[in-house]
Amino acid sequence: MTTELTHDSHAHATPHDDASSSPSGRIAGPLAALTPSERPASSGRAADWRNRYARGLRITDAATLIVVVFGTQYLWLGWHATLPGQVGFLPSSYTLLSTIILILWMLALALNDTRNDRVIGVGSIEYKRIFDASFQLFGAIAILAFLLQVSIARGFLLVSFPIGILALFLERWLWRRWLGKKRKNGEYAARVVLVGSERSVIHVARELRRSPGAGYHVVGACVPAGRMSTTVRGTDIPVVGNVNSVERAMAVAGADTVVVASTDELGPAKIKEISWALEAGRQHLVLAPSIADIAGPRIHTRPVSGLPLIHVETPRFSAGQRFVKRMLDLFASVALVVVFSPLLLGLAVIVKASSPGPILFRQTRVGLHGGEFKMLKFRSMVQDAEARLAALQQERDHGNEIMFKMRDDPRVTPVGKIMRRFSLDELPQLLNVIGGSMSLVGPRPPLPREVDQYADHVHRRFLVKPGITGLWQVSGRSALSWDDTVRLDLSYVENWSLLGDLVILLKTFRAALMPGDTVA
């Protein structure tokens, strides 16, 4: 029996044909070399991780809420407090009321699908659903208490509600940390077969592997005229069939999810056939549009006559959004300057005493709408650093084709190395933020000589102010290629949100306190 799945030889194969096996019954081709976590598994086993994870969430959710609800009651009211003005069918004891609130809270979390495998692990939807479920529950309790004239201690509700949400957030965050480590090893993830042209398969596979925490583990691909003895060109992804044998290829790879990377090779009827062949609730179909780096709030699906139209909103930078961002920048930067003033003063003295030259380094950078400004930093290099740059171009061992970086730059002073490791040299940029030329979060402020090398589309990064930190800094910094740097900057510009800025700031503080192997 051949191990090739081609358009002609198996177009009418029976369900009993086993193109995935050699005469000895073992898997042939590149699948034989897969790791144990990648070996074919039944759809039932593939779904087990979802059930185990959801069960774990239910247990820890319940434990968290028990501590919060009953702990709040004990500290606020004591164990034996009773409700004044008892109404017939309502509980008279706060302990019984706490039990009812606990049950309803767990029910609200379940009804809002907070443990669905579609939302766990990455993104803000999981947290948003937890908040929505909790807010709706306590809103309903408050309304019922008002209508029934039940006097529930307001402090009890006002304390248990926000603490409960924060505790659930913390608990889910800890789960995410654990899940992320598992998914980096290919566990607790959807086993994905990519379907489409080689070019589209390579593109989607690269994007999925860029975010292993999202939980999509690529185990095979179906490409036109796919041969099972090969891999997708330039990758280690085994070919498990062609685009006309997707169902059988899933069995070969032990996959539970089909991701259609391109539809040129698949007509609407074929995609329907694939969908109908999937086991309900255990196997899944995902359509991956070619457009990338678009955030969820800008995407809306609208079915029209059975056709799922995907609407992508164009980026909008309203006056209200700019005002909110400016107020965050202004108040936060002023507060940080006040808090860090002893540190700023101490660093200024150390820089002045450690090497000749000014305390602050002023460098021309390009900002909003292409305008130039003077960016401030604590001087971390020798006084003639700019003059010595040209001689070091051939020795660069970091950065990319646009940005110059060196791991052991001889121009950096001993004190400068320490400041750069913890990003302390960036602190004077808070004055740029207060002055309005920079933002706390934004694209990296480029040098004029770098802008001269930009392609036309890269200039979109100037639609917003440059930032002290940004996606580029919390996603790899100088280890990134130029294409990845541009992708992250433009993704930020296209998808800005206040919540996104707060997340980046939190990641920046964590990176500053626990710096990795980066080159500033």
C-alpha positions as CSV (number, residue, x, y, z in Angstrom):
1,M,0.0,0.0,0.0
2,T,1.3,3.4,-0.9
3,T,1.8,6.1,1.7
4,E,1.0,8.9,-0.7
5,L,-2.4,10.6,-0.7
6,T,-2.9,12.2,-4.1
7,H,-5.9,13.5,-6.0
8,D,-6.1,10.5,-8.2
9,S,-5.1,7.4,-6.2
10,H,-7.3,7.9,-3.2
11,A,-10.1,10.2,-4.3
12,H,-12.6,7.3,-3.8
13,A,-10.9,5.4,-1.0
14,T,-13.1,3.5,1.4
15,P,-13.1,4.2,5.1
16,H,-11.2,1.0,5.7
17,D,-8.2,2.2,3.7
18,D,-5.3,3.0,6.0
19,A,-2.9,5.4,4.1
20,S,-1.2,6.2,7.4
21,S,0.4,2.9,8.1
22,S,3.2,0.8,6.7
23,P,2.7,-3.0,6.1
24,S,3.8,-3.6,9.7
25,G,1.1,-1.4,11.0
26,R,3.5,1.4,12.1
27,I,3.2,5.0,11.1
28,A,5.5,5.7,8.1
29,G,7.1,8.9,6.9
30,P,7.9,11.9,9.1
31,L,5.2,11.0,11.6
32,A,7.4,8.2,12.8
33,A,9.9,10.7,14.2
34,L,7.3,12.7,16.2
35,T,7.8,13.2,19.9
36,P,5.4,11.3,22.3
37,S,3.4,14.5,22.8
38,E,2.9,14.7,19.1
39,R,2.0,11.1,18.4
40,P,-1.5,10.4,17.1
41,A,-4.2,10.2,19.8
42,S,-7.9,9.5,19.6
43,S,-10.3,12.4,19.5
44,G,-11.6,11.3,22.9
45,R,-8.1,11.5,24.5
46,A,-7.4,14.8,22.7
47,A,-10.4,16.3,24.4
48,D,-9.4,15.0,27.8
49,W,-7.1,18.0,28.5
50,R,-10.0,20.4,28.0
51,N,-12.1,18.5,30.6
52,R,-9.2,18.2,33.0
53,Y,-8.4,21.8,32.8
54,A,-12.0,22.9,33.2
55,R,-12.4,20.6,36.2
56,G,-9.3,22.1,37.8
57,L,-10.7,25.6,37.2
58,R,-14.0,24.7,38.8
59,I,-12.2,23.4,41.9
60,T,-9.9,26.4,42.4
61,D,-12.7,28.8,41.5
62,A,-14.8,27.3,44.3
63,A,-12.0,27.3,46.8
64,T,-11.2,30.9,46.0
65,L,-14.8,32.1,46.4
66,I,-15.2,30.1,49.6
67,V,-12.3,31.9,51.1
68,V,-13.5,35.3,49.9
69,V,-17.2,35.1,50.6
70,F,-17.0,33.3,54.0
71,G,-13.8,35.2,55.0
72,T,-15.5,38.5,54.3
73,Q,-18.5,37.5,56.3
74,Y,-16.4,36.4,59.3
75,L,-14.3,39.5,59.3
76,W,-17.1,41.9,58.6
77,L,-20.1,40.4,60.4
78,G,-19.0,37.3,62.3
79,W,-20.3,33.7,61.9
80,H,-23.7,34.2,63.6
81,A,-25.0,37.4,62.1
82,T,-28.6,37.5,61.0
83,L,-30.5,39.5,58.4
84,P,-32.9,42.1,59.9
85,G,-36.4,42.1,58.6
86,Q,-36.7,38.5,57.5
87,V,-38.8,37.9,54.4
88,G,-40.6,34.5,54.2
89,F,-38.6,32.6,51.6
90,L,-35.3,34.4,52.1
91,P,-32.5,33.2,54.4
92,S,-32.3,34.7,57.9
93,S,-28.7,33.8,58.4
94,Y,-25.7,35.5,56.7
95,T,-24.0,32.1,56.6
96,L,-26.9,30.7,54.5
97,L,-26.9,33.9,52.4
98,S,-23.1,33.4,51.8
99,T,-23.7,29.8,50.7
100,I,-26.4,31.0,48.2
101,I,-24.1,33.7,46.9
102,L,-21.3,31.2,46.5
103,I,-23.5,28.8,44.5
104,L,-24.9,31.6,42.3
105,W,-21.4,32.9,41.7
106,M,-20.2,29.5,40.5
107,L,-23.3,29.2,38.4
108,A,-22.7,32.6,36.8
109,L,-19.1,31.8,36.0
110,A,-20.4,28.5,34.3
111,L,-23.2,30.2,32.3
112,N,-20.7,32.9,31.1
113,D,-18.4,30.2,29.7
114,T,-15.4,31.4,31.7
115,R,-13.8,27.9,31.5
116,N,-14.3,27.4,27.8
117,D,-11.1,26.3,26.0
118,R,-11.7,29.1,23.5
119,V,-10.9,31.8,26.0
120,I,-8.5,30.2,28.4
121,G,-4.8,30.9,28.3
122,V,-4.4,34.1,26.4
123,G,-6.2,37.4,25.8
124,S,-8.5,39.4,28.0
125,I,-11.8,37.6,27.1
126,E,-11.5,35.2,30.0
127,Y,-11.0,38.0,32.5
128,K,-13.8,40.0,30.9
129,R,-16.3,37.1,31.2
130,I,-15.3,36.7,34.9
131,F,-15.9,40.4,35.5
132,D,-19.2,40.4,33.6
133,A,-20.5,37.3,35.4
134,S,-19.6,38.8,38.8
135,F,-21.0,42.2,38.0
136,Q,-24.3,40.8,36.7
137,L,-24.7,38.6,39.8
138,F,-24.1,41.3,42.3
139,G,-26.2,43.7,40.3
140,A,-29.1,41.2,40.4
141,I,-28.6,40.7,44.2
142,A,-28.7,44.5,44.8
143,I,-31.8,44.9,42.7
144,L,-33.6,42.0,44.5
145,A,-32.6,43.3,47.9
146,F,-34.0,46.7,47.0
147,L,-37.3,45.4,45.6
148,L,-37.9,43.0,48.5
149,Q,-36.7,45.6,51.1
150,V,-34.1,43.3,52.5
151,S,-31.4,45.1,54.4
152,I,-28.1,43.3,53.4
153,A,-25.0,44.9,54.9
154,R,-23.6,47.0,52.1
155,G,-20.1,46.6,53.4
156,F,-20.4,42.8,53.0
157,L,-21.3,43.1,49.3
158,L,-19.0,46.0,48.5
159,V,-16.0,44.2,50.0
160,S,-16.6,40.6,48.8
161,F,-17.5,41.7,45.2
162,P,-14.2,43.5,44.2
163,I,-12.0,41.2,46.3
164,G,-13.7,38.1,44.8
165,I,-13.0,39.4,41.3
166,L,-9.4,40.2,42.0
167,A,-8.9,36.8,43.7
168,L,-10.4,35.1,40.6
169,F,-8.1,37.1,38.3
170,L,-5.1,36.1,40.4
171,E,-6.1,32.5,40.4
172,R,-6.7,32.4,36.7
173,W,-3.4,34.2,36.1
174,L,-1.6,31.5,38.1
175,W,-3.3,28.8,36.0
176,R,-2.2,30.7,32.8
177,R,1.4,30.6,34.0
178,W,1.2,26.8,34.5
179,L,-0.7,26.3,31.2
180,G,1.8,28.4,29.3
181,K,4.7,26.1,30.4
182,K,2.7,23.0,29.4
183,R,1.9,24.5,26.0
184,K,5.5,25.3,25.2
185,N,6.0,21.5,25.4
186,G,3.1,20.8,23.1
187,E,0.8,19.7,25.9
188,Y,-2.7,21.1,26.8
189,A,-3.1,22.4,23.3
190,A,-5.2,21.8,20.3
191,R,-3.5,19.4,17.8
192,V,-3.7,21.2,14.5
193,V,-3.6,20.1,10.9
194,L,-3.2,23.1,8.6
195,V,-4.9,23.0,5.2
196,G,-4.1,25.2,2.2
197,S,-1.2,26.2,-0.1
198,E,2.3,25.7,1.1
199,R,2.8,29.5,1.3
200,S,-0.3,30.0,3.5
201,V,0.5,27.0,5.7
202,I,4.0,28.3,6.3
203,H,2.6,31.8,7.2
204,V,-0.1,30.5,9.6
205,A,2.3,28.0,11.2
206,R,4.8,30.8,11.9
207,E,2.2,33.0,13.5
208,L,0.9,30.1,15.7
209,R,4.4,29.2,16.8
210,R,5.0,32.8,17.7
211,S,2.4,32.5,20.4
212,P,2.6,28.9,21.9
213,G,0.5,30.1,24.8
214,A,-2.5,30.4,22.5
215,G,-2.7,26.6,22.5
216,Y,-2.4,25.6,18.8
217,H,0.2,22.9,18.3
218,V,0.8,22.2,14.6
219,V,1.2,18.4,14.0
220,G,0.7,18.2,10.3
221,A,-0.4,19.9,7.1
222,C,-2.5,19.1,4.0
223,V,-1.2,20.8,0.9
224,P,-2.0,20.3,-2.8
225,A,-0.7,16.9,-4.0
226,G,0.7,16.3,-0.6
227,R,3.1,13.3,-0.2
228,M,3.3,11.8,3.3
229,S,7.0,11.1,2.9
230,T,7.8,14.8,2.9
231,T,7.6,17.9,5.0
232,V,6.3,21.4,4.1
233,R,9.1,23.2,2.2
234,G,11.5,24.9,4.6
235,T,9.8,23.7,7.8
236,D,9.6,20.6,10.0
237,I,5.9,20.2,9.5
238,P,5.0,16.7,8.3
239,V,2.7,16.5,5.3
240,V,-0.1,14.1,6.3
241,G,-2.2,14.3,3.1
242,N,-3.6,16.5,0.4
243,V,-6.4,19.0,0.5
244,N,-8.9,16.2,-0.6
245,S,-8.0,13.9,2.3
246,V,-8.3,16.1,5.3
247,E,-10.5,13.8,7.4
248,R,-8.2,10.8,7.0
249,A,-5.1,13.1,7.5
250,M,-6.6,14.1,10.9
251,A,-6.7,10.5,11.9
252,V,-3.1,10.0,10.8
253,A,-1.8,12.9,12.8
254,G,-4.2,12.4,15.8
255,A,-5.4,16.0,15.3
256,D,-8.5,17.5,16.9
257,T,-8.5,20.8,15.0
258,V,-8.4,21.7,11.3
259,V,-7.2,25.2,10.5
260,V,-7.9,26.3,6.9
261,A,-5.0,28.6,6.0
262,S,-6.3,29.3,2.5
263,T,-9.4,28.5,0.5
264,D,-8.1,28.7,-3.1
265,E,-7.7,24.9,-3.2
266,L,-10.9,24.2,-1.3
267,G,-14.3,25.2,-2.6
268,P,-17.2,26.1,-0.3
269,A,-18.7,22.6,-0.7
270,K,-15.4,21.0,0.5
271,I,-15.2,23.1,3.6
272,K,-18.7,22.1,4.4
273,E,-17.8,18.5,4.0
274,I,-14.8,18.9,6.4
275,S,-17.1,20.6,8.9
276,W,-19.7,17.8,8.7
277,A,-17.1,15.1,9.1
278,L,-15.8,16.5,12.4
279,E,-16.9,14.9,15.6
280,A,-19.2,17.3,17.4
281,G,-17.8,18.8,20.5
282,R,-14.4,17.1,20.1
283,Q,-13.1,18.2,16.8
284,H,-13.0,21.8,15.6
285,L,-12.8,23.8,12.3
286,V,-11.0,27.2,12.3
287,L,-10.8,29.5,9.3
288,A,-7.6,31.7,9.3
289,P,-8.0,34.8,7.1
290,S,-4.8,36.1,5.5
291,I,-5.1,39.5,7.3
292,A,-2.9,39.6,10.5
293,D,-2.1,41.7,13.5
294,I,-5.7,42.9,13.9
295,A,-7.1,43.0,17.5
296,G,-10.4,41.4,18.4
297,P,-12.4,44.6,19.1
298,R,-11.9,45.7,15.4
299,I,-13.2,42.4,14.1
300,H,-16.9,41.8,13.7
301,T,-18.6,38.8,12.0
302,R,-21.9,39.3,10.3
303,P,-23.6,36.3,8.6
304,V,-25.4,37.3,5.4
305,S,-27.4,34.6,3.6
306,G,-25.2,31.9,5.2
307,L,-22.0,33.8,4.3
308,P,-19.9,34.8,7.3
309,L,-18.7,38.2,6.4
310,I,-15.8,39.5,8.5
311,H,-15.9,43.2,9.1
312,V,-12.5,44.8,10.0
313,E,-12.9,48.3,11.4
314,T,-10.4,50.9,10.2
315,P,-8.2,52.3,13.0
316,R,-9.6,55.4,14.6
317,F,-7.8,57.9,16.8
318,S,-10.5,60.0,18.2
319,A,-10.0,63.2,20.3
320,G,-11.4,61.3,23.3
321,Q,-8.9,58.5,22.9
322,R,-6.0,60.9,22.6
323,F,-7.3,62.8,25.7
324,V,-7.5,59.7,27.8
325,K,-4.0,58.6,26.7
326,R,-2.6,62.0,27.4
327,M,-4.1,62.2,30.9
328,L,-2.7,58.7,31.7
329,D,0.7,59.8,30.5
330,L,0.6,63.1,32.4
331,F,-0.6,61.9,35.8
332,A,1.4,58.7,35.8
333,S,4.7,60.3,34.7
334,V,4.4,63.1,37.3
335,A,3.7,60.5,40.0
336,L,6.7,58.4,38.9
337,V,9.0,61.4,38.9
338,V,7.9,62.2,42.4
339,V,8.3,58.6,43.6
340,F,11.7,58.1,41.8
341,S,13.1,61.6,42.6
342,P,15.6,60.2,45.2
343,L,16.7,57.6,42.7
344,L,17.0,60.1,39.9
345,L,19.1,62.4,42.0
346,G,21.3,59.5,43.1
347,L,21.8,58.3,39.5
348,A,22.7,61.9,38.4
349,V,25.4,62.1,41.0
350,I,26.8,58.6,40.1
351,V,26.9,59.4,36.3
352,K,28.6,62.7,36.9
353,A,31.2,61.2,39.2
354,S,31.9,58.0,37.2
355,S,33.1,59.5,33.9
356,P,33.6,62.8,32.2
357,G,30.7,64.3,30.3
358,P,27.2,65.6,30.9
359,I,24.7,63.9,33.1
360,L,22.0,63.7,30.5
361,F,22.4,62.5,26.9
362,R,20.2,64.4,24.4
363,Q,19.6,62.7,21.1
364,T,17.4,63.8,18.1
365,R,14.6,61.3,17.6
366,V,11.5,61.3,15.3
367,G,8.1,61.4,16.9
368,L,4.4,62.2,16.2
369,H,3.7,62.9,12.5
370,G,7.4,62.7,11.7
371,G,8.4,65.7,13.8
372,E,11.8,65.7,15.5
373,F,12.5,66.2,19.3
374,K,15.3,65.8,21.8
375,M,15.0,62.6,23.7
376,L,16.6,62.5,27.2
377,K,18.5,59.7,28.8
378,F,21.1,59.3,31.5
379,R,24.4,59.2,29.8
380,S,25.5,55.6,29.7
381,M,28.4,55.9,27.2
382,V,31.6,57.7,26.8
383,Q,31.5,61.4,25.8
384,D,32.5,60.7,22.1
385,A,30.2,57.7,21.6
386,E,28.5,59.1,18.5
387,A,31.9,59.8,16.8
388,R,33.0,56.2,17.3
389,L,29.8,54.7,15.9
390,A,31.0,54.4,12.3
391,A,34.1,52.4,13.3
392,L,31.9,49.8,15.1
393,Q,29.4,49.1,12.3
394,Q,31.3,46.0,11.2
395,E,31.5,44.6,14.7
396,R,27.8,44.7,15.5
397,D,26.5,41.3,16.8
398,H,23.0,42.3,17.8
399,G,20.1,44.5,16.6
400,N,19.0,44.2,13.0
401,E,19.4,45.7,9.5
402,I,18.1,49.1,10.7
403,M,19.0,49.4,14.4
404,F,22.6,49.2,15.6
405,K,23.2,47.1,18.7
406,M,26.2,45.4,20.3
407,R,26.2,43.0,23.2
408,D,29.5,44.3,24.5
409,D,29.6,47.9,23.1
410,P,33.0,49.3,24.1
411,R,31.5,52.8,24.3
412,V,29.3,51.9,27.3
413,T,30.7,52.8,30.7
414,P,30.7,50.4,33.7
415,V,27.9,52.4,35.4
416,G,26.1,52.5,32.0
417,K,26.0,48.7,31.8
418,I,24.2,48.5,35.1
419,M,21.8,51.2,34.3
420,R,21.0,49.7,30.9
421,R,20.4,46.2,32.4
422,F,17.6,47.6,34.6
423,S,16.5,50.3,32.1
424,L,17.4,53.0,34.6
425,D,19.0,55.2,31.9
426,E,15.5,55.6,30.4
427,L,14.0,57.3,33.4
428,P,14.7,60.9,32.3
429,Q,12.3,60.2,29.4
430,L,9.5,60.8,31.9
431,L,10.3,64.5,31.4
432,N,9.7,64.0,27.6
433,V,6.3,62.5,28.5
434,I,5.4,65.4,30.7
435,G,6.5,67.8,28.0
436,G,4.3,66.0,25.5
437,S,6.9,64.7,22.9
438,M,6.6,61.1,24.1
439,S,4.1,58.7,25.7
440,L,4.6,56.1,28.4
441,V,3.7,53.4,25.8
442,G,4.2,53.6,22.1
443,P,6.4,52.6,19.2
444,R,10.2,52.9,19.7
445,P,11.4,56.5,18.9
446,P,13.7,56.1,15.8
447,L,16.8,58.0,14.8
448,P,16.5,60.2,11.7
449,R,19.1,58.0,9.9
450,E,16.9,55.0,10.6
451,V,13.8,56.8,9.2
452,D,15.7,57.4,6.0
453,Q,15.7,53.7,5.4
454,Y,12.0,53.1,6.1
455,A,9.6,51.6,3.6
456,D,6.5,53.7,3.0
457,H,4.2,51.6,5.2
458,V,6.5,51.9,8.2
459,H,5.7,55.6,8.5
460,R,2.3,54.6,10.0
461,R,4.1,54.2,13.3
462,F,4.2,58.1,13.5
463,L,0.4,58.2,13.8
464,V,1.0,58.0,17.6
465,K,3.7,59.4,19.9
466,P,6.7,57.2,20.5
467,G,6.9,55.5,23.9
468,I,9.4,54.9,26.7
469,T,8.2,51.3,26.5
470,G,6.1,49.3,24.0
471,L,5.4,46.0,22.4
472,W,8.9,45.9,20.9
473,Q,10.4,46.1,24.4
474,V,8.3,43.5,26.1
475,S,8.5,41.1,23.2
476,G,12.2,40.6,22.6
477,R,13.7,44.0,22.2
478,S,17.0,43.9,20.2
479,A,16.7,40.2,19.6
480,L,13.9,40.9,17.2
481,S,14.3,41.1,13.4
482,W,13.5,44.3,11.7
483,D,10.3,42.8,10.2
484,D,9.1,41.7,13.7
485,T,9.9,45.1,15.1
486,V,7.8,46.8,12.5
487,R,5.0,44.3,12.9
488,L,4.8,44.9,16.6
489,D,5.0,48.7,16.3
490,L,2.3,48.8,13.6
491,S,0.2,46.3,15.5
492,Y,0.2,48.7,18.5
493,V,-0.7,51.7,16.3
494,E,-3.5,49.8,14.6
495,N,-5.0,48.3,17.8
496,W,-4.3,50.8,20.6
497,S,-6.4,50.5,23.7
498,L,-6.1,51.8,27.3
499,L,-6.2,48.2,28.7
500,G,-3.4,47.3,26.3
501,D,-1.2,50.2,27.6
502,L,-1.8,49.0,31.2
503,V,-0.8,45.4,30.3
504,I,2.4,46.6,28.6
505,L,3.3,48.8,31.6
506,L,2.9,45.9,33.9
507,K,5.1,43.7,31.7
508,T,7.7,46.5,31.6
509,F,7.9,46.8,35.4
510,R,8.2,43.0,35.6
511,A,11.0,43.0,32.9
512,A,12.8,45.8,34.7
513,L,12.8,44.0,38.0
514,M,13.7,40.7,36.5
515,P,15.8,41.6,33.4
516,G,16.6,38.8,31.0
517,D,19.4,38.5,28.4
518,T,18.7,41.8,26.5
519,V,20.8,44.4,24.8
520,A,19.6,47.9,25.5
